[in-house]
Amino acid sequence: MLEPVREPLLRRALRGRALRNVSGTQSVDPLEQFEASELGDLVELVQRAEGQGTTVRAVGSRHSWSDVALGGGYVLRPRRLSGELPLDHVRQGVDTQWLLRVQGGTPIRSVNELLDSRGLALANMGGYDGQTFAGVMSTATHGTGVAYGPLASFARSIDLVAAGGTVHRIEPENGITDATAYRSAHPDRVIEQNDELFAAVVVGIGLLGVVHSVTIAAVAAFRLCERRVLREWRDVRPDLADPGHLDGFDHYELYLSPYGDGDDNPCMVCTRTPTDEAPPWWSKRTRRSLSPEILALVPGIGRLLNVAAGLAPRAVPRLIRMTLNALTDDEYINKSYRVFNIGRANHVPAYSAEIGVPVDERGHHIEAIDRILAIADRHARLGDVYQTSPLALRFVAPSDAPMAMMHGRRTMMIELIMLKRTQGGIELIADYENALYELEGRPHWGQINTLTAGRIRDLYPGLDAWLQVHDRLNASGVFDSAFSKRVGIRLADRNPAPAPSAEPASPGT
């Protein structure tokens, strides 16, 4: 049954109606917050919102640093829409041993546990496991590895509630569901198996409906060996300039200090390689370097780092170099999902932007790094404004989803992390973003960005096809938001109602 959120703890956390993201950088005052526990609740909520002329926004882990998850109408908190669901109406010939169907509010860590219990794993994932699967899928969130697309690429079937409260099951053309059996069992629902439609919906940015469940394709469980090696940018740069260099790595990630004296900026190369080794529990190879992990346990260490960066900004380059030194590690071997997760660093108070640039023979990805280093140097020299974390460079395979940052191209995602109290950090990020637009840079939907309608049209060649799907599934505007208004996606803004024509004056007036 659909219920307003009433728990005392939530009332205290959300006093004054404000709904904030985890870093406190974005907030909104929704009309009402609801929890749902089944598909029918989602149908009721969407229809209620339409009947009352307001909107619906699902808000999961609140891990987004942009306004993408903010909704001022009805907000759905999907924590009860979590866990595994049985596969249903699977067509003959589909090998179900690799499939897992989960509700949209299921956190990534729970997905990992469910898969691990049956000897399976996600082929790849990002460095954090607290987000909901629907959230990471809908924003094209990713890990690193040139052979792997975003987590959305693991989806095989999506159930969502669209405008009118209509339940849709959407799959690729050769989908896993027996469409005839599904229609017979659910005559009030819609099933569509179409490649273009599925590609649009899989990265829907929360604007195409409320995701009820997703069926994911997994792989056999595996272990990874992670190595973190300290190097200099002058030595790594020629390797990255060759797009084929990355083909030799399963998972390659680079953490680069924006500060040095030109070519000798310190950087840490992180590689993760599948292994059959399983060291005993007492081996130091079963855990990461202890010094940063122990430091992260110190109460208030995140706030302390923020204060230090604010009071002594010129010490930031030295702090970054010390951080990279501390993070180096000969070997860390464990289950894949434990290695992918970067650990306690996720809880340092911070915010970030992330921008994807193409990796090809034109060298845009190398020029992007050069531009960021030049901008960081200029802000430090002229205003004592510093990038307060290393640049994180990750590599992602092309995606068919027209609204994915890596649509149609191999991509280097550049994460620009700032400690929360960084002076001038937002302005520095905006400078990076503007410089990378010229190199076809596409900002991550869930991270800080200043995208506008004109920019999106320039950056996303598949926008018109995606908008056709949006205008059908969100025909009533029930999933509109301040974000969709800002980026020019709202149907009402693109097709405004004509002004009423003036009636001709009556004779004699």
N, C-alpha and C positions, 0 to 999 in steps of 0.2 A: 504493500500500500504506500502511496506517495505521501511523504510526511515533510513538513518544514523541519529544519534542523533545530532541535530544542535542547540537546545535551548541555548541562551546565558548563562543562569545559569549553565547548565551542562558543557558548554565549560570552564567556569571559575573553576568549581569544579574539572574538570578533566584535567586542563591545563598540558601539557606535556604528554598527553595520559595516565597517570597513573590512574589505577582503584584500589582503596583501599577499604579494609573492614572498618566497622564502627569504629573500635578501632585503625586503622592505623598500625596494626601489619603485614598485608599482602598487597602486591601490585603487579600489573602486567601492562604491556604496551600492550594492545590489538591492533591488526591491525586496527580494526574499530568497532564501537559500533552501534547497530541498535535497532530500536523499531519496534514492530509489533502490529497490531490491530486485526488480524484475522488468521484463520487456514492456509489459502493460503499463507500468508506471511512467516509462519514457513517452509512450503514446499519449497518456493522459496529460503529462506536463506540457508537451508540445501543443496539443490541442487547447489546453487551458491558456497558454501564453498567446496563441493566435486569437482566441476568443476575447482576450482582455487587451489586445493591442500592444503586447510587450514582446520581449525576446527571451531566448534560452541560450545559455552558455554552459558547457560542461567544464569544470575546473578540477583537475586531478591533484597532482603533487604541488602545483603552484611554483614549479621550477623555472618557468619562463621569466626572462629578464625584460622582455618587450611587453607591449600591451596586447599581445595576441590572445591571451587567455582571459582578458578582462571583459566582464559583461555587466551592464547596469540594470538589466531586467531581472529575470529569474536565473539563478545560478544553480546548477546541478552539481552536488558533491558525490562522486561515484564510488565512494569507498565500499559500499555494500554491493556494488556491481563488480565483484572481484572473485577470481577463482576459475576453475575449469568447468566447462560445459561439455556434454556428450556431443560427438559428431552425429549429424542427422542427415538422412537421405543421401548418403554418399553413393555416387554412381559406381557401377560395376567396373572393376579394373583399377580403381584407385588404391594405392598402397597406403593404408592409414597408419602404419607403424611410425611414420615420420611426422604425423600431423598432431597438433595440439590446438584445441579451441578454447580460448579464454575470453572472459568478459572484459569490456573495454577499460574498466577501472583497475585491472590487475597490475600491480607494480612489477617492474622488470625482475626484481629479486625473487618474487613469487613464481614468475615464469621460469626462471632458472632452476628453482627448487623442484617445480613440477617436472621439468624436462630431465633433470639429473636423476630423479627417482626412477625413471624408466630408461636410463642409459642414453639420454639424448642431451643436446645442447643447442643454443643459438650459434650459428656459424660465425657471428661477429656481434659486437655490441660496443657501446660507448663506455666512457670512464665512470659512469654513475648508474646505479641500479634502482634509484628511488622513484623515478618517473613511472607513470602508467603507460602500458603498451599503446593505448589509443593516442596518448599525447605524443610519444616519440614517433609513432607512425605518421601522424597527421602533420607533423612539422619537418619531416625528412631528417630527423636526428640520426646520427651515424656513428660508426667507429672509425678505425683506420685500417686500410688494406686495399691495394689497388684492384683486387679481384672481387671485392664486396661492395654492394650498393648500400644505401641507408637501410635501417631496420624495416622500413616499409617494404623492401624487396622480399622479405620473408612471408608476407601476407599472401594467402591463397583464397580467402573468402571473407567478406565483410558484411555483417548485419548492422544496419543503421536505421534510425527513425528520421524521416525527412519531413518536409512541410506537409501539413494536413494530418500529421501523425501516422503517415503511411510507412509500413515496415518494408524495407528493401533488402534483399540479399543480392550482392553484386560480386561478380567473379570474372576472371578472364574467359575468353571464348571456350576454351577446353576446360571448364571449371570442374571442381571436385563434386558438385552436387548434381543429382539426378533431377533435372528441372521439372520433368513431368510429375514425378512423385512429390516434389516439393509443392508444386501448384495444387495438386490434388489434396494434400494435407493442409495447406494454408491458402485457401482461395481468396482471403482478404489481404494477402501480401503480394509483393512484386519480386520476382527473381529475374535478373538480367545478367547474361553472360556475354560480355563484350570487352575486348581488350582496351579500347580507347576509354570507355566508361570506367573500367576498373582502374586504369592508370590515373584518371582524374580523381577518383574518390580516395585512393590509397593515401594521397597527400592532399587532404581537403582543408587543412588549416582550421578545422572546426567550423567551417562555414557551409558544409554540405549536409549536415545532420548530426545527430547524437549517435556515436558509435556504441552499439550494444555489445557486439562480440566480434572477435577476429580469429580466424583459423590460420595458424602459423606452420610453416614447413621448417623442420629442424634437421640436424645432422647427428651422427653418432657422437656421443660424448668424447671429448679429447682433452689432452693436457697441453700446456704451453710452457715454453722456456723463454723467459723475458731477460734481455740483457740491456743495461743502460750504460753507455760509454760516453765519457766526456771528450769532446773534440773541439776544433776551432772551425769557425764558419768558412775560412779561406780554404780548408780542406774538404768540407762537405759541399760547398757551392758547386764545384764542377760535376760532382756526382748527380746532384739534383737537376742540373741544367740538361742532363740527358734523360728524357722521359722514359727510356727503356731501362734505366738503372733500377727503377722501383720494381720491375717485373721479377727480380730475384728475391723479393721478400714477401712473406705472407702478410705481415703486419709491420709497418714502418711508421715511426712517429718521431718528430724532431721538436725539441724545446730549445729555443734560440734567445739569447739575451740581446735586447736591442742596443746594448751599450758595449763599447770597446773602443778601439782606435781605428776602426775601418774594417779590415779583413779578419782581425783576430777576435771577433765577438765569440765568447764561449757558447757552446751548444751541447746538448746531450742528445745522442741518437739512441732511440729506444726501439728495439726489434723484438718481435714475439714469433717464435717458431714452434710448430707442433712437435711434440716429443712423446716417446713411449716411456720415458724415465718416470719413476715414482719414488723419489728419495724418502727415507724414513722420516717420521714426523719430527724427530729431534734434529734433523739436519738443518743448517742455516740456509740451505737452498730452498727450503719450503716456505720461506718468508722473505719479504723485502728487507732492504737495508734498515736496520733498527733505529738509527738516529732520528730520521724525520718522523717515523711512526711514534717513537717515544715522545718526541717534542710535541707532536700533535695532541697527545694526551694531556698536556699541561693545561689546566683550567685557564680560559681566557687568552690562550696564545694567539688566536685569530684577532681579537681586539687589540692585543699588544702589538702585533705586526702592523695593524692599521694605524695605531697611534704613532709608531716609530716612523712609518712612511710619511705621515702627515707632518711630524715635527722636524724630521731631518730628511727632506726629499733627496738631497744630494748623496745620501748614503745608499739610495736604492740600487745603483749599478753594482755596488759591492755586495749588497744583500742578495741580489739575483745570482751573482757568481757563486756565493756561498751556498745558495739553495741548490744550484745545479751540481755542485760538488757533493753535497749531502745526498742527492738523489741517485748518484751513480751506484750501480749494482752489478756484480759479476754475473750472477744467475739467480733467477727466482722461478721455481717450477711448481705449478699447481694446476688445479682444474681450470679450464679456460675462462669461465665466468669470474673466477676470483682474480685471475691475472688481468683481465680486461678492466676490472674495477680499480681505479687509482687510489681508493681508500680514504683515509681521513682528510686528505687535502680537499675533498668535496665540501667540507664543513667550515672552511675558512670564509669569513664574511667577505663576499666579493660579488662582482657582476662582470659581464663580458659581452662583447660582440663577436661574431664569427662570420667570416666572409669567404666565399668559395670562388676561386679563379681557375680557369681551364689549365690543364697540364698537357701541352702539346709542343710542336716544333717551334711555335712562335715565341716561346719563352715567357709568356705572361706571368707564370708563377714565380719565376726568378725576379722579374722586374717588380712584381708586387712586393717581394721582400725588400728589395732595394729601396722602394718608395717608403715603406714603413720605417726602415732604419733611418732614412733621411728626415722623415717627419718627426720621429722620436727625438732625434738629435736637435732639430730646430726648436721643438717645444722645451727641451731641457736647457738649451743655451739662452733662449729668449725669455723664458718665464718660470724656470725651475719647476716645470711640469714633467713628471716622469711616468713612463709605463712601469707599473709596479709588479709585474710578473713577466716571466719569459713568454715569448710568442710560442704557441703550440701549433704545429703544422701536421695535418692529418690528410690522408689520401683516400679517395673514395671512387668506386667504379661508376660509370654512367647509369642513370636511371631513366626508365620510360615515363615516369610521372612528370607531367608538364609543369607542376609547381614545385618540384624538388630543386634544390640549389644545384644539384649535380645532373640535371636533366640534359641528356644528349651528349655528355662529355665527361672524360676523366677529370677529376677535380681535386685541387688542393684546398682544404678548408683551413683558414687561418684564424685561430681563436685568440682574441685580444682580451686577456683577463686583467681586471683592475681590482685591487683591494678596495673595499667599500668606501673608505675615507680618502681615496686618492684625490688630491686637489687638481682640478682641471681635467679629470679623467674622462668625463662625458664629452668634453670639447675635443680632447685628443682622439677619442674613438671616432667622432664625427669627421675629423680631418682625415683619418685613415680611410673611412668609408668613402668619402668623396673622391679621394685619390684612386681608389680601386675600382670605382665605377668605369673609369676609362679603360680598364683592363678586363671588362665584362664581369666584374665582381658581383656576386649575388649574396646579400646578407641572409643569415639564418633567420627564419621567421620568429623563432622563440628567443632570440637574443636581441640586444639593443640595436635598433636601426632607425633610419629616418626615411624609409621608402615612401614614395608617393606614386600616384597613378602613372605619371609619365615615365618614371624610372622602371616600374614593373613591366610596362609595355615594351620598353627597350631591352630589358634583360630576359624576358620569358617569351620565346617565340610561340609557345603553345598556349598562350593566355586565352585567346579567343575560343579555342576548343574547350578549355576548362570552364570558361564563363558560361558556355552553353549548358554544361552540366550543372553549374551553380544556379543558373536562372531557373532550371527545372526543379531541382531538389530543394531550393530555398525560394520558391516562387512567392511565398507570403512574406519573406523578409524576416522570418522568426529567428534566424540564426545571424542576423546582422549584428554588428558591434562597432564600437569606436574605432577598432583596428580596421575593419573592412571599409569604414568610411574614409579613414586616413589614406588607405592605399588605393582607393577608387574602385573597389570591387562591388559595392552595394548597387543592386539593380536600380534602386530609386534615384541614385545619383547619375547613373549612366543613361537612364531613360526617364527623365523627370516628367511628371504629368503635365500636359499642356495647360497653360493658364486659361481660365474661362474667358471666352470672348465676350466683349461688352455688347449688351443688347442695344439695338438701334433705338434712338430716342423716339418717343411717341410724338405724332404731329401736334404742333401747337405748344410744345414745351421748350 
